[in-house]
């Protein structure tokens, strides 16, 4: 894995498996690090890095409303 960016957004997803399929198969990101037991993955595409984690109630600060 190359150097981690100074700031990496972490996205909460409703389904880690579907999200991984989208990011890996369609957008061609690759997995740099993964904790399957926590439903978490760090993904990269070139210099872009994102983290995705299935919603688990630990980071929810309020109700998620559709705009």
N, CA and C atoms as an extended XYZ file, in Angstrom:
201
Properties=species:S:1:pos:R:3:atomname:S:1:resname:S:1:resid:I:1 pbc="F F F"
N         0.845       -1.172        0.000 N   UNK     1
C         0.000        0.000        0.000 CA  UNK     1
C         0.891        1.236        0.000 C   UNK     1
N         0.468        2.236       -0.731 N   UNK     2
C         1.219        3.476       -0.731 CA  UNK     2
C         0.863        4.310        0.498 C   UNK     2
N         1.499        5.454        0.622 N   UNK     3
C         1.312        6.337        1.776 CA  UNK     3
C        -0.154        6.726        1.956 C   UNK     3
N        -0.591        6.781        3.211 N   UNK     4
C        -1.952        7.212        3.500 CA  UNK     4
C        -2.068        8.724        3.323 C   UNK     4
N        -3.181        9.163        2.782 N   UNK     5
C        -3.449       10.583        2.641 CA  UNK     5
C        -3.636       11.208        4.020 C   UNK     5
N        -3.455       12.521        4.099 N   UNK     6
C        -3.624       13.230        5.364 CA  UNK     6
C        -5.071       13.196        5.841 C   UNK     6
N        -5.992       13.191        4.896 N   UNK     7
C        -7.412       13.147        5.224 CA  UNK     7
C        -8.083       12.121        4.320 C   UNK     7
N        -8.740       11.146        4.935 N   UNK     8
C        -9.423       10.091        4.177 CA  UNK     8
C       -10.870       10.046        4.636 C   UNK     8
N       -11.813       10.336        3.734 N   UNK     9
C       -13.215       10.289        4.153 CA  UNK     9
C       -13.660        8.867        4.487 C   UNK     9
N       -14.494        8.760        5.514 N   UNK    10
C       -15.080        7.472        5.874 CA  UNK    10
C       -16.576        7.558        5.628 C   UNK    10
N       -17.058        6.672        4.798 N   UNK    11
C       -18.462        6.664        4.417 CA  UNK    11
C       -19.189        5.528        5.123 C   UNK    11
N       -20.334        5.837        5.688 N   UNK    12
C       -21.193        4.806        6.278 CA  UNK    12
C       -22.057        4.236        5.168 C   UNK    12
N       -22.082        2.919        5.071 N   UNK    13
C       -22.858        2.252        4.020 CA  UNK    13
C       -23.861        1.307        4.663 C   UNK    13
N       -24.964        1.064        3.965 N   UNK    14
C       -25.992        0.192        4.527 CA  UNK    14
C       -25.673       -1.288        4.334 C   UNK    14
N       -24.848       -1.605        3.327 N   UNK    15
C       -24.515       -3.003        3.047 CA  UNK    15
C       -23.082       -3.050        2.529 C   UNK    15
N       -22.168       -3.564        3.329 N   UNK    16
C       -20.751       -3.566        2.963 CA  UNK    16
C       -20.491       -4.409        1.724 C   UNK    16
N       -21.151       -5.542        1.595 N   UNK    17
C       -20.915       -6.418        0.443 CA  UNK    17
C       -21.332       -5.747       -0.865 C   UNK    17
N       -22.516       -5.141       -0.893 N   UNK    18
C       -22.970       -4.431       -2.100 CA  UNK    18
C       -22.074       -3.244       -2.404 C   UNK    18
N       -21.640       -2.546       -1.370 N   UNK    19
C       -20.767       -1.392       -1.557 CA  UNK    19
C       -19.412       -1.824       -2.112 C   UNK    19
N       -18.856       -2.908       -1.581 N   UNK    20
C       -17.589       -3.407       -2.112 CA  UNK    20
C       -17.727       -3.822       -3.570 C   UNK    20
N       -18.814       -4.475       -3.916 N   UNK    21
C       -19.039       -4.837       -5.319 CA  UNK    21
C       -19.023       -3.594       -6.201 C   UNK    21
N       -19.697       -2.534       -5.775 N   UNK    22
C       -19.757       -1.302       -6.550 CA  UNK    22
C       -18.368       -0.663       -6.683 C   UNK    22
N       -17.690       -0.450       -5.559 N   UNK    23
C       -16.390        0.220       -5.599 CA  UNK    23
C       -15.326       -0.608       -6.310 C   UNK    23
N       -15.325       -1.924       -6.107 N   UNK    24
C       -14.291       -2.770       -6.705 CA  UNK    24
C       -14.589       -3.118       -8.165 C   UNK    24
N       -15.801       -3.554       -8.448 N   UNK    25
C       -16.119       -4.065       -9.779 CA  UNK    25
C       -16.475       -2.971      -10.779 C   UNK    25
N       -17.147       -1.920      -10.331 N   UNK    26
C       -17.593       -0.879      -11.254 CA  UNK    26
C       -16.606        0.287      -11.297 C   UNK    26
N       -16.208        0.773      -10.123 N   UNK    27
C       -15.317        1.932      -10.087 CA  UNK    27
C       -13.832        1.559      -10.104 C   UNK    27
N       -13.527        0.290       -9.968 N   UNK    28
C       -12.170       -0.289      -10.020 CA  UNK    28
C       -11.239        0.156       -8.880 C   UNK    28
N       -11.791        0.466       -7.707 N   UNK    29
C       -10.968        0.669       -6.521 CA  UNK    29
C       -10.348       -0.680       -6.154 C   UNK    29
N        -9.350       -0.664       -5.293 N   UNK    30
C        -8.803       -1.913       -4.755 CA  UNK    30
C        -8.780       -1.820       -3.231 C   UNK    30
N        -8.843       -2.971       -2.603 N   UNK    31
C        -8.809       -3.028       -1.136 CA  UNK    31
C        -7.362       -2.906       -0.684 C   UNK    31
N        -7.096       -1.923        0.183 N   UNK    32
C        -5.770       -1.757        0.775 CA  UNK    32
C        -5.711       -2.416        2.148 C   UNK    32
N        -6.813       -2.374        2.857 N   UNK    33
C        -6.884       -2.929        4.208 CA  UNK    33
C        -8.345       -3.254        4.480 C   UNK    33
N        -8.584       -4.335        5.189 N   UNK    34
C        -9.967       -4.728        5.458 CA  UNK    34
C       -10.065       -5.407        6.812 C   UNK    34
N       -11.162       -5.121        7.524 N   UNK    35
C       -11.511       -5.841        8.754 CA  UNK    35
C       -12.908       -6.410        8.533 C   UNK    35
N       -12.999       -7.587        7.945 N   UNK    36
C       -14.318       -8.169        7.642 CA  UNK    36
C       -15.194       -8.326        8.881 C   UNK    36
N       -14.589       -8.634       10.034 N   UNK    37
C       -15.377       -8.827       11.254 CA  UNK    37
C       -16.041       -7.525       11.716 C   UNK    37
N       -15.474       -6.381       11.307 N   UNK    38
C       -16.051       -5.077       11.632 CA  UNK    38
C       -16.780       -4.443       10.448 C   UNK    38
N       -16.831       -5.172        9.334 N   UNK    39
C       -17.460       -4.672        8.105 CA  UNK    39
C       -16.875       -3.309        7.716 C   UNK    39
N       -15.536       -3.281        7.618 N   UNK    40
C       -14.773       -2.073        7.318 CA  UNK    40
C       -13.764       -2.361        6.217 C   UNK    40
N       -13.540       -1.373        5.340 N   UNK    41
C       -12.510       -1.499        4.312 CA  UNK    41
C       -11.932       -0.137        3.971 C   UNK    41
N       -10.630       -0.114        3.737 N   UNK    42
C        -9.929        1.052        3.207 CA  UNK    42
C        -9.662        0.752        1.743 C   UNK    42
N       -10.137        1.622        0.866 N   UNK    43
C       -10.045        1.406       -0.574 CA  UNK    43
C        -9.219        2.508       -1.216 C   UNK    43
N        -8.600        2.189       -2.358 N   UNK    44
C        -7.838        3.209       -3.075 CA  UNK    44
C        -8.055        3.067       -4.576 C   UNK    44
N        -7.902        4.192       -5.234 N   UNK    45
C        -7.929        4.269       -6.695 CA  UNK    45
C        -6.974        5.383       -7.064 C   UNK    45
N        -5.792        5.023       -7.541 N   UNK    46
C        -4.762        6.018       -7.785 CA  UNK    46
C        -4.411        6.699       -6.476 C   UNK    46
N        -4.479        8.032       -6.452 N   UNK    47
C        -4.181        8.784       -5.231 CA  UNK    47
C        -5.386        8.979       -4.331 C   UNK    47
N        -6.539        8.491       -4.738 N   UNK    48
C        -7.770        8.645       -3.949 CA  UNK    48
C        -7.884        7.494       -2.951 C   UNK    48
N        -8.292        7.819       -1.744 N   UNK    49
C        -8.507        6.815       -0.708 CA  UNK    49
C        -9.810        7.128        0.015 C   UNK    49
N       -10.574        6.084        0.283 N   UNK    50
C       -11.792        6.219        1.083 CA  UNK    50
C       -11.879        5.025        2.022 C   UNK    50
N       -12.599        5.217        3.103 N   UNK    51
C       -12.911        4.119        4.009 CA  UNK    51
C       -14.420        3.935        3.961 C   UNK    51
N       -14.855        2.698        3.971 N   UNK    52
C       -16.289        2.420        4.066 CA  UNK    52
C       -16.515        1.472        5.239 C   UNK    52
N       -17.606        1.712        5.935 N   UNK    53
C       -17.962        0.868        7.078 CA  UNK    53
C       -19.478        0.733        7.118 C   UNK    53
N       -19.930       -0.492        7.306 N   UNK    54
C       -21.364       -0.712        7.397 CA  UNK    54
C       -21.904       -0.047        8.665 C   UNK    54
N       -23.045        0.596        8.542 N   UNK    55
C       -23.677        1.286        9.668 CA  UNK    55
C       -23.812        0.304       10.831 C   UNK    55
N       -23.323        0.743       12.000 N   UNK    56
C       -23.316       -0.151       13.157 CA  UNK    56
C       -23.818        0.532       14.429 C   UNK    56
N       -24.224        1.806       14.314 N   UNK    57
C       -24.735        2.520       15.474 CA  UNK    57
C       -23.685        3.235       16.303 C   UNK    57
N       -22.392        2.984       16.029 N   UNK    58
C       -21.331        3.593       16.836 CA  UNK    58
C       -21.063        5.049       16.474 C   UNK    58
N       -21.282        5.437       15.233 N   UNK    59
C       -20.906        6.780       14.778 CA  UNK    59
C       -22.104        7.640       14.420 C   UNK    59
N       -23.291        7.184       14.670 N   UNK    60
C       -24.479        7.942       14.306 CA  UNK    60
C       -24.677        9.098       15.299 C   UNK    60
N       -24.675       10.311       14.784 N   UNK    61
C       -24.835       11.490       15.634 CA  UNK    61
C       -26.260       12.064       15.569 C   UNK    61
N       -27.053       11.531       14.670 N   UNK    62
C       -28.430       11.995       14.518 CA  UNK    62
C       -29.128       11.165       13.462 C   UNK    62
N       -30.394       11.432       13.271 N   UNK    63
C       -31.166       10.696       12.293 CA  UNK    63
C       -30.700       11.032       10.887 C   UNK    63
N       -30.528       10.013       10.065 N   UNK    64
C       -30.121       10.193        8.679 CA  UNK    64
C       -31.372       10.399        7.827 C   UNK    64
N       -31.515       11.598        7.286 N   UNK    65
C       -32.676       11.932        6.481 CA  UNK    65
C       -32.300       12.088        5.011 C   UNK    65
N       -33.164       11.611        4.161 N   UNK    66
C       -32.952       11.791        2.728 CA  UNK    66
C       -33.309       13.242        2.376 C   UNK    66
N       -32.396       13.958        1.704 N   UNK    67
C       -32.673       15.371        1.377 CA  UNK    67
C       -33.829       15.521        0.399 C   UNK    67
